[in-house]
Amino acid sequence: MTKTGVTHSLWNLPNLLTLARVAAVPILIVLLLLVRAPAAEHNWFHPQAAPIETDWDRLWSFLAGFLFLAASFTDYLDGLLARRMGLVTSLGKFLDPLADKLLITAAMIMLVQLDRLPGWMVVLIICREIAVTGLRAIAAEEGIVIAASGLGKQKTLFQVISLFFVLVYYPVPFPLALFGCHSLNVYAVGLIFFYGAFFYALWSGFDYFRAFWSQVISK
Protein backbone atom coordinates (compact mmCIF):
# COMPACT_ATOMS: atom_id res chain seq x y z
CA MET A 1 0.00 0.00 0.00
CA THR A 2 1.32 3.42 -0.87
CA LYS A 3 1.93 6.08 1.70
CA THR A 4 -1.13 7.96 0.42
CA GLY A 5 -3.28 4.84 0.82
CA VAL A 6 -2.11 4.30 4.38
CA THR A 7 -2.86 7.92 5.25
CA HIS A 8 -6.31 7.72 3.74
CA SER A 9 -7.16 4.47 5.51
CA LEU A 10 -5.91 5.69 8.88
CA TRP A 11 -7.12 9.28 9.08
CA ASN A 12 -10.82 8.74 8.60
CA LEU A 13 -13.51 9.25 11.21
CA PRO A 14 -14.11 5.57 12.13
CA ASN A 15 -10.38 4.94 12.60
CA LEU A 16 -9.98 8.15 14.58
CA LEU A 17 -12.70 6.93 16.95
CA THR A 18 -10.84 3.63 17.28
CA LEU A 19 -7.58 5.46 18.01
CA ALA A 20 -9.41 7.57 20.59
CA ARG A 21 -10.33 4.31 22.33
CA VAL A 22 -6.64 3.38 22.43
CA ALA A 23 -5.76 6.86 23.75
CA ALA A 24 -8.29 6.40 26.56
CA VAL A 25 -6.25 3.49 27.98
CA PRO A 26 -3.38 5.50 29.58
CA ILE A 27 -5.86 8.09 30.87
CA LEU A 28 -7.90 5.33 32.49
CA ILE A 29 -4.77 3.90 34.10
CA VAL A 30 -3.77 7.29 35.54
CA LEU A 31 -7.25 7.87 36.98
CA LEU A 32 -7.18 4.49 38.73
CA LEU A 33 -3.65 5.07 40.02
CA LEU A 34 -5.02 8.15 41.79
CA VAL A 35 -7.51 6.08 43.79
CA ARG A 36 -6.07 5.55 47.28
CA ALA A 37 -9.11 4.32 49.23
CA PRO A 38 -8.85 0.94 50.98
CA ALA A 39 -10.22 -1.99 49.02
CA ALA A 40 -13.66 -3.27 49.86
CA GLU A 41 -14.04 -5.68 52.76
CA HIS A 42 -15.83 -8.55 51.09
CA ASN A 43 -15.72 -12.01 49.76
CA TRP A 44 -16.50 -12.24 46.07
CA PHE A 45 -20.11 -13.32 46.62
CA HIS A 46 -21.04 -10.84 49.36
CA PRO A 47 -19.57 -7.53 48.23
CA GLN A 48 -19.75 -4.46 50.41
CA ALA A 49 -18.68 -1.04 49.23
CA ALA A 50 -15.57 0.26 50.98
CA PRO A 51 -16.56 1.83 54.32
CA ILE A 52 -13.83 4.47 54.07
CA GLU A 53 -13.55 6.82 51.14
CA THR A 54 -12.67 10.37 50.20
CA ASP A 55 -14.37 12.70 47.76
CA TRP A 56 -11.33 12.40 45.51
CA ASP A 57 -11.48 8.59 45.46
CA ARG A 58 -15.14 8.77 44.50
CA LEU A 59 -14.39 11.36 41.80
CA TRP A 60 -11.53 9.39 40.21
CA SER A 61 -13.63 6.21 40.23
CA PHE A 62 -16.60 8.05 38.72
CA LEU A 63 -14.46 9.62 35.98
CA ALA A 64 -12.78 6.29 35.20
CA GLY A 65 -16.15 4.58 34.88
CA PHE A 66 -17.61 7.13 32.50
CA LEU A 67 -14.39 7.38 30.47
CA PHE A 68 -14.52 3.62 30.02
CA LEU A 69 -18.20 3.74 29.06
CA ALA A 70 -17.64 6.53 26.52
CA ALA A 71 -14.63 4.73 25.02
CA SER A 72 -16.61 1.48 24.80
CA PHE A 73 -19.43 3.29 22.97
CA THR A 74 -16.97 4.28 20.23
CA ASP A 75 -16.67 0.56 19.45
CA TYR A 76 -20.29 0.55 18.28
CA LEU A 77 -20.02 3.98 16.68
CA ASP A 78 -16.87 3.42 14.61
CA GLY A 79 -18.24 0.20 13.09
CA LEU A 80 -21.56 1.86 12.27
CA LEU A 81 -19.88 4.85 10.62
CA ALA A 82 -17.40 2.69 8.71
CA ARG A 83 -20.25 0.71 7.14
CA ARG A 84 -22.43 3.73 6.36
CA MET A 85 -19.57 5.80 4.96
CA GLY A 86 -18.05 2.93 2.99
CA LEU A 87 -14.81 3.19 4.96
CA VAL A 88 -14.35 -0.43 6.01
CA THR A 89 -10.60 -1.05 5.65
CA SER A 90 -8.18 -3.83 6.53
CA LEU A 91 -6.44 -1.45 8.91
CA GLY A 92 -9.73 -0.69 10.63
CA LYS A 93 -10.53 -4.38 10.96
CA PHE A 94 -7.17 -4.84 12.69
CA LEU A 95 -7.32 -1.78 14.93
CA ASP A 96 -10.92 -2.20 16.14
CA PRO A 97 -10.56 -5.51 18.05
CA LEU A 98 -7.07 -4.50 19.22
CA ALA A 99 -8.45 -1.30 20.77
CA ASP A 100 -11.23 -3.27 22.48
CA LYS A 101 -8.80 -5.76 24.00
CA LEU A 102 -6.42 -3.03 25.18
CA LEU A 103 -9.21 -1.08 26.88
CA ILE A 104 -10.90 -4.03 28.58
CA THR A 105 -7.66 -5.75 29.59
CA ALA A 106 -6.21 -2.54 31.06
CA ALA A 107 -9.40 -1.93 33.05
CA MET A 108 -9.49 -5.48 34.45
CA ILE A 109 -5.82 -5.52 35.45
CA MET A 110 -6.10 -2.15 37.21
CA LEU A 111 -9.22 -3.36 39.03
CA VAL A 112 -7.35 -6.44 40.24
CA GLN A 113 -4.67 -4.09 41.62
CA LEU A 114 -7.42 -2.23 43.49
CA ASP A 115 -8.77 -5.58 44.75
CA ARG A 116 -12.12 -4.98 43.09
CA LEU A 117 -11.97 -8.07 40.85
CA PRO A 118 -10.71 -11.61 41.57
CA GLY A 119 -7.35 -12.04 39.86
CA TRP A 120 -7.83 -15.69 38.90
CA MET A 121 -10.97 -14.88 36.90
CA VAL A 122 -9.23 -12.03 35.10
CA VAL A 123 -6.27 -14.31 34.26
CA LEU A 124 -8.60 -16.91 32.73
CA ILE A 125 -10.44 -14.26 30.69
CA ILE A 126 -7.15 -12.85 29.35
CA CYS A 127 -5.89 -16.36 28.55
CA ARG A 128 -9.14 -16.99 26.69
CA GLU A 129 -8.61 -13.84 24.61
CA ILE A 130 -5.04 -14.83 23.72
CA ALA A 131 -6.07 -18.40 22.84
CA VAL A 132 -8.98 -17.30 20.63
CA THR A 133 -6.81 -14.73 18.84
CA GLY A 134 -4.23 -17.45 18.17
CA LEU A 135 -6.83 -19.91 16.89
CA ARG A 136 -8.31 -17.32 14.54
CA ALA A 137 -4.83 -16.40 13.26
CA ILE A 138 -4.02 -20.05 12.51
CA ALA A 139 -7.37 -20.47 10.77
CA ALA A 140 -6.72 -17.33 8.71
CA GLU A 141 -3.40 -18.82 7.53
CA GLU A 142 -5.45 -21.74 6.20
CA GLY A 143 -7.80 -19.34 4.44
CA ILE A 144 -10.61 -19.99 6.93
CA VAL A 145 -12.45 -17.20 8.73
CA ILE A 146 -13.94 -18.08 12.12
CA ALA A 147 -16.54 -15.38 12.56
CA ALA A 148 -17.36 -13.84 15.92
CA SER A 149 -20.24 -15.71 17.49
CA GLY A 150 -23.24 -14.36 19.35
CA LEU A 151 -21.69 -15.74 22.53
CA GLY A 152 -18.64 -13.55 22.04
CA LYS A 153 -20.84 -10.50 21.59
CA GLN A 154 -22.73 -11.35 24.78
CA LYS A 155 -19.41 -11.68 26.57
CA THR A 156 -18.33 -8.24 25.40
CA LEU A 157 -21.64 -6.66 26.43
CA PHE A 158 -21.46 -8.18 29.91
CA GLN A 159 -17.83 -7.09 30.25
CA VAL A 160 -18.60 -3.48 29.38
CA ILE A 161 -21.56 -3.30 31.78
CA SER A 162 -19.69 -5.03 34.61
CA LEU A 163 -16.50 -2.99 34.30
CA PHE A 164 -18.43 0.27 34.19
CA PHE A 165 -20.14 -0.51 37.51
CA VAL A 166 -16.99 -1.88 39.14
CA LEU A 167 -15.06 1.22 38.06
CA VAL A 168 -17.70 3.57 39.51
CA TYR A 169 -17.64 1.33 42.60
CA TYR A 170 -19.17 3.54 45.29
CA PRO A 171 -22.91 3.46 46.17
CA VAL A 172 -25.12 6.01 44.48
CA PRO A 173 -28.50 7.38 45.67
CA PHE A 174 -31.36 5.10 44.67
CA PRO A 175 -34.98 6.36 44.69
CA LEU A 176 -36.53 3.27 46.24
CA ALA A 177 -36.79 4.39 49.85
CA LEU A 178 -40.27 2.85 49.84
CA PHE A 179 -38.56 -0.55 49.93
CA GLY A 180 -35.99 0.50 52.53
CA CYS A 181 -33.26 0.93 49.92
CA HIS A 182 -31.67 4.39 49.93
CA SER A 183 -28.58 3.64 47.82
CA LEU A 184 -27.59 1.25 45.08
CA ASN A 185 -24.62 -1.04 45.71
CA VAL A 186 -23.00 -0.32 42.36
CA TYR A 187 -20.10 -2.65 43.07
CA ALA A 188 -22.37 -5.64 43.72
CA VAL A 189 -24.21 -5.03 40.44
CA GLY A 190 -20.86 -4.89 38.63
CA LEU A 191 -19.71 -8.17 40.12
CA ILE A 192 -22.94 -9.93 39.13
CA PHE A 193 -22.41 -8.87 35.52
CA PHE A 194 -18.73 -9.81 35.77
CA TYR A 195 -19.66 -13.37 36.75
CA GLY A 196 -21.89 -13.40 33.67
CA ALA A 197 -19.03 -12.11 31.51
CA PHE A 198 -16.76 -14.83 32.92
CA PHE A 199 -19.35 -17.49 32.06
CA TYR A 200 -19.75 -16.20 28.51
CA ALA A 201 -15.97 -15.92 28.10
CA LEU A 202 -15.48 -19.61 28.89
CA TRP A 203 -18.52 -20.71 26.87
CA SER A 204 -17.60 -18.67 23.80
CA GLY A 205 -13.97 -19.79 24.12
CA PHE A 206 -15.10 -23.42 23.99
CA ASP A 207 -17.33 -22.54 21.01
CA TYR A 208 -14.36 -21.02 19.14
CA PHE A 209 -12.26 -24.11 19.89
CA ARG A 210 -15.07 -26.37 18.62
CA ALA A 211 -15.33 -24.32 15.41
CA PHE A 212 -11.54 -24.39 14.99
CA TRP A 213 -11.46 -28.16 15.46
CA SER A 214 -14.24 -28.79 12.99
CA GLN A 215 -13.07 -26.33 10.31
CA VAL A 216 -9.28 -26.59 10.57
CA ILE A 217 -8.15 -29.74 12.38
CA SER A 218 -10.80 -32.21 11.20
CA LYS A 219 -11.27 -30.95 7.66
C-alpha positions as a printed Julia matrix, in Angstrom:
219×3 Matrix{Float64}:
   0.0     0.0    0.0
   1.32    3.42  -0.87
   1.93    6.08   1.7
  -1.13    7.96   0.42
  -3.28    4.84   0.82
  -2.11    4.3    4.38
  -2.86    7.92   5.25
  -6.31    7.72   3.74
  -7.16    4.47   5.51
  -5.91    5.69   8.88
  -7.12    9.28   9.08
 -10.82    8.74   8.6
 -13.51    9.25  11.21
 -14.11    5.57  12.13
 -10.38    4.94  12.6
  -9.98    8.15  14.58
 -12.7     6.93  16.95
 -10.84    3.63  17.28
  -7.58    5.46  18.01
  -9.41    7.57  20.59
 -10.33    4.31  22.33
  -6.64    3.38  22.43
  -5.76    6.86  23.75
  -8.29    6.4   26.56
  -6.25    3.49  27.98
  -3.38    5.5   29.58
  -5.86    8.09  30.87
  -7.9     5.33  32.49
  -4.77    3.9   34.1
  -3.77    7.29  35.54
  -7.25    7.87  36.98
  -7.18    4.49  38.73
  -3.65    5.07  40.02
  -5.02    8.15  41.79
  -7.51    6.08  43.79
  -6.07    5.55  47.28
  -9.11    4.32  49.23
  -8.85    0.94  50.98
 -10.22   -1.99  49.02
 -13.66   -3.27  49.86
 -14.04   -5.68  52.76
 -15.83   -8.55  51.09
 -15.72  -12.01  49.76
 -16.5   -12.24  46.07
 -20.11  -13.32  46.62
 -21.04  -10.84  49.36
 -19.57   -7.53  48.23
 -19.75   -4.46  50.41
 -18.68   -1.04  49.23
 -15.57    0.26  50.98
 -16.56    1.83  54.32
 -13.83    4.47  54.07
 -13.55    6.82  51.14
 -12.67   10.37  50.2
 -14.37   12.7   47.76
 -11.33   12.4   45.51
 -11.48    8.59  45.46
 -15.14    8.77  44.5
 -14.39   11.36  41.8
 -11.53    9.39  40.21
 -13.63    6.21  40.23
 -16.6     8.05  38.72
 -14.46    9.62  35.98
 -12.78    6.29  35.2
 -16.15    4.58  34.88
 -17.61    7.13  32.5
 -14.39    7.38  30.47
 -14.52    3.62  30.02
 -18.2     3.74  29.06
 -17.64    6.53  26.52
 -14.63    4.73  25.02
 -16.61    1.48  24.8
 -19.43    3.29  22.97
 -16.97    4.28  20.23
 -16.67    0.56  19.45
 -20.29    0.55  18.28
 -20.02    3.98  16.68
 -16.87    3.42  14.61
 -18.24    0.2   13.09
 -21.56    1.86  12.27
 -19.88    4.85  10.62
 -17.4     2.69   8.71
 -20.25    0.71   7.14
 -22.43    3.73   6.36
 -19.57    5.8    4.96
 -18.05    2.93   2.99
 -14.81    3.19   4.96
 -14.35   -0.43   6.01
 -10.6    -1.05   5.65
  -8.18   -3.83   6.53
  -6.44   -1.45   8.91
  -9.73   -0.69  10.63
 -10.53   -4.38  10.96
  -7.17   -4.84  12.69
  -7.32   -1.78  14.93
 -10.92   -2.2   16.14
 -10.56   -5.51  18.05
  -7.07   -4.5   19.22
  -8.45   -1.3   20.77
 -11.23   -3.27  22.48
  -8.8    -5.76  24.0
  -6.42   -3.03  25.18
  -9.21   -1.08  26.88
 -10.9    -4.03  28.58
  -7.66   -5.75  29.59
  -6.21   -2.54  31.06
  -9.4    -1.93  33.05
  -9.49   -5.48  34.45
  -5.82   -5.52  35.45
  -6.1    -2.15  37.21
  -9.22   -3.36  39.03
  -7.35   -6.44  40.24
  -4.67   -4.09  41.62
  -7.42   -2.23  43.49
  -8.77   -5.58  44.75
 -12.12   -4.98  43.09
 -11.97   -8.07  40.85
 -10.71  -11.61  41.57
  -7.35  -12.04  39.86
  -7.83  -15.69  38.9
 -10.97  -14.88  36.9
  -9.23  -12.03  35.1
  -6.27  -14.31  34.26
  -8.6   -16.91  32.73
 -10.44  -14.26  30.69
  -7.15  -12.85  29.35
  -5.89  -16.36  28.55
  -9.14  -16.99  26.69
  -8.61  -13.84  24.61
  -5.04  -14.83  23.72
  -6.07  -18.4   22.84
  -8.98  -17.3   20.63
  -6.81  -14.73  18.84
  -4.23  -17.45  18.17
  -6.83  -19.91  16.89
  -8.31  -17.32  14.54
  -4.83  -16.4   13.26
  -4.02  -20.05  12.51
  -7.37  -20.47  10.77
  -6.72  -17.33   8.71
  -3.4   -18.82   7.53
  -5.45  -21.74   6.2
  -7.8   -19.34   4.44
 -10.61  -19.99   6.93
 -12.45  -17.2    8.73
 -13.94  -18.08  12.12
 -16.54  -15.38  12.56
 -17.36  -13.84  15.92
 -20.24  -15.71  17.49
 -23.24  -14.36  19.35
 -21.69  -15.74  22.53
 -18.64  -13.55  22.04
 -20.84  -10.5   21.59
 -22.73  -11.35  24.78
 -19.41  -11.68  26.57
 -18.33   -8.24  25.4
 -21.64   -6.66  26.43
 -21.46   -8.18  29.91
 -17.83   -7.09  30.25
 -18.6    -3.48  29.38
 -21.56   -3.3   31.78
 -19.69   -5.03  34.61
 -16.5    -2.99  34.3
 -18.43    0.27  34.19
 -20.14   -0.51  37.51
 -16.99   -1.88  39.14
 -15.06    1.22  38.06
 -17.7     3.57  39.51
 -17.64    1.33  42.6
 -19.17    3.54  45.29
 -22.91    3.46  46.17
 -25.12    6.01  44.48
 -28.5     7.38  45.67
 -31.36    5.1   44.67
 -34.98    6.36  44.69
 -36.53    3.27  46.24
 -36.79    4.39  49.85
 -40.27    2.85  49.84
 -38.56   -0.55  49.93
 -35.99    0.5   52.53
 -33.26    0.93  49.92
 -31.67    4.39  49.93
 -28.58    3.64  47.82
 -27.59    1.25  45.08
 -24.62   -1.04  45.71
 -23.0    -0.32  42.36
 -20.1    -2.65  43.07
 -22.37   -5.64  43.72
 -24.21   -5.03  40.44
 -20.86   -4.89  38.63
 -19.71   -8.17  40.12
 -22.94   -9.93  39.13
 -22.41   -8.87  35.52
 -18.73   -9.81  35.77
 -19.66  -13.37  36.75
 -21.89  -13.4   33.67
 -19.03  -12.11  31.51
 -16.76  -14.83  32.92
 -19.35  -17.49  32.06
 -19.75  -16.2   28.51
 -15.97  -15.92  28.1
 -15.48  -19.61  28.89
 -18.52  -20.71  26.87
 -17.6   -18.67  23.8
 -13.97  -19.79  24.12
 -15.1   -23.42  23.99
 -17.33  -22.54  21.01
 -14.36  -21.02  19.14
 -12.26  -24.11  19.89
 -15.07  -26.37  18.62
 -15.33  -24.32  15.41
 -11.54  -24.39  14.99
 -11.46  -28.16  15.46
 -14.24  -28.79  12.99
 -13.07  -26.33  10.31
  -9.28  -26.59  10.57
  -8.15  -29.74  12.38
 -10.8   -32.21  11.2
 -11.27  -30.95   7.66
